[in-house]
Amino acid sequence: QVQLVESGGGLVQAGGSLRLSCAASGSIFKISTMGWYRQVSGRRRELVADITSGGSTKYADYVKGRFIISRDNAKNTVALQMNSLTPEDTAVYYCSYTSDYEPRDYWGQGTQVTVSS
């Protein structure tokens, strides 16, 4: 079992920045992928960015150049630095953990990010 706890969401004006953090605990495999997804009410959850334990990253096109994902394998944490935020970035952001050694994906409880115009 893996538990994910997110922090760092909130309200920010357009053009501002926020930093999301997620701490994983439990049975963490060294080889894994952690990431961030977001979901707007009534729409499907979508990938924002993810990062493997080896440091390879993947970003959604709409956040490239604005968001940066980072990971600390020793502390089992992942962070998402979000810059140049727009109202379209408003969503609930979820931390995720996946591993080929796990039969399922794990999700955090979600943290609300609201960007005002």
C-alpha positions in Angstrom: 0.0 0.0 0.0 1.1 3.5 -0.8 -0.3 6.7 0.7 0.1 10.1 -1.1 -0.4 13.4 0.7 -0.5 16.6 -1.4 -0.1 20.2 -0.3 0.4 23.6 -1.8 -2.8 24.3 -3.7 -4.7 27.6 -3.3 -5.9 30.7 -5.0 -3.6 32.8 -7.2 -4.0 35.6 -9.7 -3.3 35.0 -13.4 0.4 35.2 -14.1 1.3 34.0 -10.6 3.0 30.9 -9.4 2.2 28.0 -7.1 4.2 25.0 -6.0 2.5 21.7 -5.3 4.2 19.0 -3.2 3.4 15.4 -2.7 4.8 13.0 -0.1 4.6 9.2 -0.6 4.7 6.7 2.2 4.3 3.0 2.6 5.7 0.3 0.3 7.5 2.5 -2.2 9.4 0.7 -5.0 12.6 2.4 -6.1 11.5 2.0 -9.8 8.4 4.0 -10.1 6.7 6.9 -11.8 5.2 9.8 -9.9 3.2 12.5 -11.4 0.5 15.1 -11.4 -2.9 15.0 -13.0 -5.7 17.5 -13.0 -9.4 17.3 -13.3 -12.1 19.9 -13.9 -15.6 19.0 -12.9 -17.4 17.1 -15.6 -14.2 16.3 -17.5 -11.8 13.4 -17.4 -8.7 13.5 -15.4 -5.7 14.4 -17.5 -1.9 14.1 -17.2 -0.1 17.3 -16.4 3.4 15.9 -15.9 5.2 12.9 -14.6 8.7 11.8 -13.7 10.3 8.4 -13.4 12.7 7.4 -10.6 15.4 7.8 -13.2 14.5 11.4 -13.8 12.8 11.2 -17.2 10.0 13.6 -17.5 6.8 14.0 -19.6 4.7 17.1 -19.8 1.3 17.9 -21.3 1.7 20.3 -24.2 -0.3 23.0 -22.5 2.1 23.2 -19.6 5.5 22.9 -21.4 7.7 25.9 -20.6 5.5 26.9 -17.6 5.5 24.0 -15.2 8.4 22.0 -13.8 8.2 18.6 -12.2 10.9 17.4 -9.8 11.4 14.5 -7.6 13.5 13.5 -4.5 13.8 9.7 -4.5 15.5 9.7 -1.1 12.5 11.5 0.5 9.8 9.9 -1.8 8.5 13.3 -2.8 7.4 14.9 -6.0 6.8 18.6 -6.6 5.2 20.7 -9.4 6.3 24.2 -9.8 3.6 26.1 -11.7 4.4 29.4 -13.3 2.5 31.8 -15.5 -0.7 30.4 -14.4 -3.9 31.1 -16.3 -7.6 30.7 -15.4 -7.6 27.6 -17.6 -5.2 25.9 -15.1 -8.0 26.0 -12.5 -8.6 22.4 -11.5 -8.2 19.8 -8.7 -4.7 18.5 -9.0 -3.9 14.9 -8.0 -0.6 13.3 -7.2 -0.1 9.8 -8.6 2.2 6.9 -8.1 2.7 3.9 -10.4 5.1 1.0 -10.6 5.4 -2.1 -12.7 5.6 -4.0 -9.4 2.2 -2.7 -8.3 -1.1 -4.1 -9.5 -2.7 -0.7 -9.3 -2.1 3.0 -9.4 -2.3 5.2 -6.3 -3.8 8.7 -6.0 -3.6 11.5 -3.5 -6.8 13.2 -2.2 -6.4 16.1 -4.6 -5.7 19.8 -4.0 -7.6 22.6 -5.5 -5.8 25.2 -7.6 -7.9 28.3 -8.5 -6.5 31.0 -10.8 -8.4 34.2 -10.9 -8.4 36.5 -13.9 
